[in-house]
Amino acid sequence: MCSQYIHSLRSEATVIMRFLLTAAFVLMGSMVFAQEPAWIKTGEFQWTCSPPYISARTDGHDPDVALKDPTIVFHDGYWHFFGTHRMQSGKVAMQYLKFKDWSEADKVERHTLSFMEHYHCAPQVFYHTPHQKWYLIYQAAKDWHKAGATLPEDFDLVPVYSTTTDIADPQSWTAPQEMFPEGRTPKTHWIDFWVICDDDKAHLFYTSDDGHFWRRETAKENFPVRWGPEELVLKDTKEELFEASHTYKLKGRDEYLTIIEAMGPGFRYYKAWLADKLEGPWRPLAATRDKPFADTHINVTQPDPAWTTSISHGELIRSRNDETLEIDPAALKFVIQGATTEGYRKKYSHIPWKIGVLELAK
């Protein structure tokens, strides 16, 4: 009788143990699933688009045409937004905005960052931990004296940087310094410079508006100078691989994401690639016209009425502000510039770009 009772207890204990193990495996599986959003394997994205949050201001003696090329970090309770400031006179500089909530972004004070008299724009902002400083990486015109030149292709562009210890003070940025002080004989046009660091190196990515995507590197202790030779990362046609490349580290994973702007017939959209290290190789994730990273015609839901047909020069919101450029793959938000079809048909320097935010649909 006693032995039967003991046997019964053992059987019940076995059932309970199996149940607990099964529950543990289910829980572990759900945790893994939560850390690995489906898009990492499928390359399929669905976005919801906000209304336009920031538009060009048309007051003043030199009204704005557009505020574009956004880069942004959240620090000390505020969003710190930097972008290209294009004016009706043709002058191109940068602007800084600070706000607590996106709903107030269009109303706050704007600070024009005129680091030089001639063309400079397309910023990237991040905090460089080894130097304990904020960096702005941007492009500037080398041969700025060309009469009437207002477009990127009018100039020999160079990557430059400014630094500050107080991102909230727009007057505190240092004068621009070239990242290639030794000079460079360009083999191709280069544009939209982007820096990201791993444990040992800083990597400089850029495009050349002709279907080529490039990378250079320097030892982390040498940043922001002493860059090595350029290496071709990806190659396609101009339309399929255009400009505005941005590269990020995926939080909790040994993987990187690169997004690059492409040109459709009368609009812009974004493609995406993944790699296990910044040196590559880069494998296509959402890298075709039919399967894009973000395209208003395929995988973006907008408010009614829709305010943009282009997804152009955007910045993913980061989970950290440092040089690793980490993003949370489970909570993607994409700050973009957009314009209507009618607006996009205007001369390039007169496209009225506005700023909005895409959020990955749950």
Residue pairs with C-beta under 8 A, 6 or more apart in sequence:
34 330
35 252
35 330
36 253
36 329
37 329
37 330
37 360
38 44
39 45
39 285
39 286
39 329
39 360
40 250
40 253
40 255
40 274
40 329
43 272
43 284
43 285
43 286
43 287
43 291
44 286
44 291
44 299
45 286
45 292
45 293
45 294
45 299
45 360
46 299
46 301
46 360
46 361
47 294
47 299
47 300
47 301
47 334
47 358
47 359
47 360
47 361
48 300
48 301
48 358
48 359
48 361
49 296
49 300
49 301
49 302
49 303
49 308
49 356
49 357
49 358
50 102
50 303
50 356
50 357
50 358
50 359
51 303
51 307
51 356
52 307
52 308
52 338
52 354
52 355
52 356
53 102
53 103
53 105
53 106
53 354
53 355
53 356
53 357
54 67
54 81
54 83
54 97
54 105
54 106
54 354
54 355
55 67
55 106
55 352
55 354
55 355
56 63
56 64
56 65
56 66
56 67
56 352
56 353
56 354
57 63
57 64
57 110
58 64
62 87
62 88
62 89
62 91
63 87
63 88
64 85
64 86
64 87
64 88
65 86
65 87
65 88
65 349
65 350
65 351
65 352
66 84
66 86
66 337
66 351
66 352
66 353
66 354
67 83
67 84
67 85
67 86
67 95
67 353
67 354
67 355
68 83
68 84
68 86
68 312
68 313
68 337
68 353
68 355
69 83
69 84
69 121
69 122
69 123
69 244
69 313
69 337
70 81
70 82
70 83
70 313
70 314
70 315
70 335
70 336
70 337
70 355
71 81
71 82
71 83
71 123
71 124
71 125
71 315
72 79
72 80
72 81
72 82
72 125
72 315
72 317
72 335
73 79
73 80
73 125
73 126
73 127
73 167
73 318
73 321
74 80
74 317
74 321
75 127
75 167
75 168
75 321
76 168
77 100
78 98
78 99
78 100
78 168
79 97
79 98
79 99
79 100
79 102
79 105
80 96
80 97
80 98
80 125
80 167
80 168
81 96
81 97
81 98
81 99
81 105
82 94
82 95
82 96
82 113
82 123
82 125
82 136
83 94
83 95
83 123
83 355
84 92
84 93
84 94
84 95
84 121
84 122
84 123
85 92
85 93
85 94
85 95
85 112
85 113
85 121
86 92
86 121
86 349
87 93
90 148
90 150
90 349
92 119
92 120
92 121
92 150
93 112
93 113
93 114
93 115
93 120
93 121
94 112
94 113
94 115
94 120
94 121
94 123
94 136
94 138
95 110
95 111
95 112
95 113
96 110
96 111
96 113
96 170
97 105
97 108
97 109
97 110
97 111
98 108
98 168
99 105
99 108
102 357
105 355
111 170
113 170
113 173
115 140
115 162
115 173
115 175
115 176
116 140
116 144
116 176
117 144
118 140
118 141
118 144
118 145
119 140
119 141
119 144
119 149
119 150
119 155
120 138
120 139
120 140
120 141
120 160
120 176
121 138
121 139
122 138
122 139
122 191
122 192
122 193
122 244
122 313
123 136
123 137
123 138
124 135
124 136
124 137
124 138
124 193
124 194
124 195
125 134
125 135
125 136
125 137
125 167
126 134
126 135
126 195
126 321
126 322
126 323
126 325
127 133
127 134
127 135
127 167
127 321
127 322
127 323
128 134
128 135
128 163
128 223
128 322
128 323
129 322
129 323
130 220
130 221
130 223
130 323
131 163
132 165
133 163
133 164
133 165
134 163
134 164
134 165
134 166
134 167
135 161
135 162
135 163
135 195
135 224
136 161
136 162
136 163
136 173
137 159
137 160
137 161
137 179
137 193
137 194
137 195
137 224
138 159
138 160
138 161
138 162
138 176
138 193
139 152
139 157
139 158
139 159
139 160
139 191
139 192
139 193
140 157
140 158
140 160
140 176
141 149
141 154
141 155
141 156
141 157
142 155
142 156
142 157
142 158
143 155
143 156
144 155
146 154
146 155
149 155
150 349
151 348
151 349
152 189
152 191
152 209
153 189
153 209
156 186
157 189
157 190
157 191
158 178
158 179
158 180
158 184
159 178
159 179
159 180
159 193
159 204
159 206
160 176
160 177
160 178
160 179
161 176
161 177
161 179
161 224
162 173
162 174
162 175
162 176
162 177
163 173
163 174
164 172
164 173
164 174
165 172
166 172
177 224
179 193
179 204
179 224
179 225
179 227
180 225
180 227
181 225
187 230
188 208
188 210
188 212
189 208
189 209
189 210
190 206
190 207
190 208
190 214
191 206
191 207
191 208
191 209
191 243
192 206
192 207
192 243
192 244
192 245
192 313
193 204
193 205
193 206
194 204
194 205
194 206
194 245
194 246
194 247
195 202
195 203
195 204
195 205
195 223
195 224
195 323
196 202
196 203
196 205
196 247
196 248
196 249
196 256
196 278
196 323
196 324
196 325
197 203
197 220
197 223
197 323
197 324
198 249
198 277
198 278
198 324
199 220
200 219
200 220
201 217
201 218
201 219
201 220
201 278
202 217
202 218
202 219
202 220
202 222
202 223
202 224
202 323
203 215
203 216
203 217
203 247
203 278
203 279
204 215
204 216
204 217
204 218
204 227
205 213
205 214
205 215
205 233
205 245
205 247
205 258
206 213
206 214
206 245
207 213
207 214
207 241
207 242
207 243
207 244
207 245
207 260
208 214
209 238
209 242
209 243
210 238
211 235
211 236
211 237
211 238
211 239
211 240
211 241
211 242
212 232
212 234
212 235
212 241
213 232
213 233
213 234
213 235
213 241
213 245
213 258
213 260
214 230
214 231
214 232
214 233
215 230
215 231
215 233
215 278
215 279
215 280
216 227
216 228
216 229
216 230
216 231
217 227
217 228
217 278
217 279
218 224
218 225
218 226
218 227
218 228
219 226
233 280
233 282
234 241
234 260
234 273
234 282
235 241
238 263
239 262
239 263
239 264
240 262
240 271
240 289
241 260
241 262
241 271
242 260
242 261
242 262
242 263
242 268
243 260
243 261
243 313
244 260
244 261
244 312
244 313
244 314
245 258
245 259
245 260
245 261
246 258
246 259
246 314
246 315
246 316
247 256
247 257
247 258
247 259
247 278
247 325
248 256
248 257
248 258
248 316
248 318
248 325
248 326
248 327
249 255
249 256
249 324
249 325
249 326
249 327
250 256
250 257
250 326
250 327
250 329
251 319
251 326
251 327
251 328
251 329
252 329
253 329
254 276
254 277
255 274
255 275
255 276
256 274
256 275
256 276
256 277
256 278
257 272
257 273
257 274
257 285
257 316
257 327
257 329
258 272
258 273
258 274
258 275
258 282
259 270
259 271
259 272
259 273
259 293
259 314
259 316
260 270
260 271
260 272
260 273
261 268
261 269
261 270
261 271
261 312
261 313
261 314
262 268
262 269
262 270
262 271
262 289
262 292
264 289
264 295
264 297
266 309
266 341
266 344
266 345
267 296
267 297
267 309
267 310
267 341
267 344
268 310
268 311
268 312
268 344
269 292
269 293
269 294
269 295
269 296
269 297
269 298
269 310
269 311
270 292
270 293
270 294
270 295
270 311
270 314
271 284
271 286
271 287
271 288
271 292
271 293
272 285
272 286
272 287
272 293
273 282
273 283
273 284
273 285
273 287
274 282
274 283
274 285
275 281
275 282
275 283
285 293
286 292
286 293
287 293
290 298
292 298
292 299
294 300
294 311
294 314
294 334
294 336
294 358
295 311
296 302
296 306
296 308
296 309
296 310
296 311
296 338
297 309
300 311
300 358
301 361
302 308
307 338
307 340
307 354
307 356
308 336
308 338
308 339
308 340
308 354
308 356
309 338
309 339
309 340
309 341
309 344
310 337
310 338
310 339
310 344
311 334
311 336
311 338
311 358
312 336
312 337
312 338
312 339
312 353
313 336
313 337
314 334
314 335
314 336
314 337
314 358
315 334
315 335
316 327
316 332
316 333
316 334
316 335
317 327
317 333
317 334
317 335
318 325
318 326
318 327
319 326
319 327
319 328
319 331
320 326
331 360
332 359
332 360
333 357
333 358
333 359
333 360
334 357
334 358
334 359
335 355
335 356
335 357
336 355
336 356
336 357
336 358
337 353
337 354
337 355
338 353
338 354
338 355
338 356
339 351
339 352
339 353
339 354
343 351
343 352
343 353
344 351
346 352
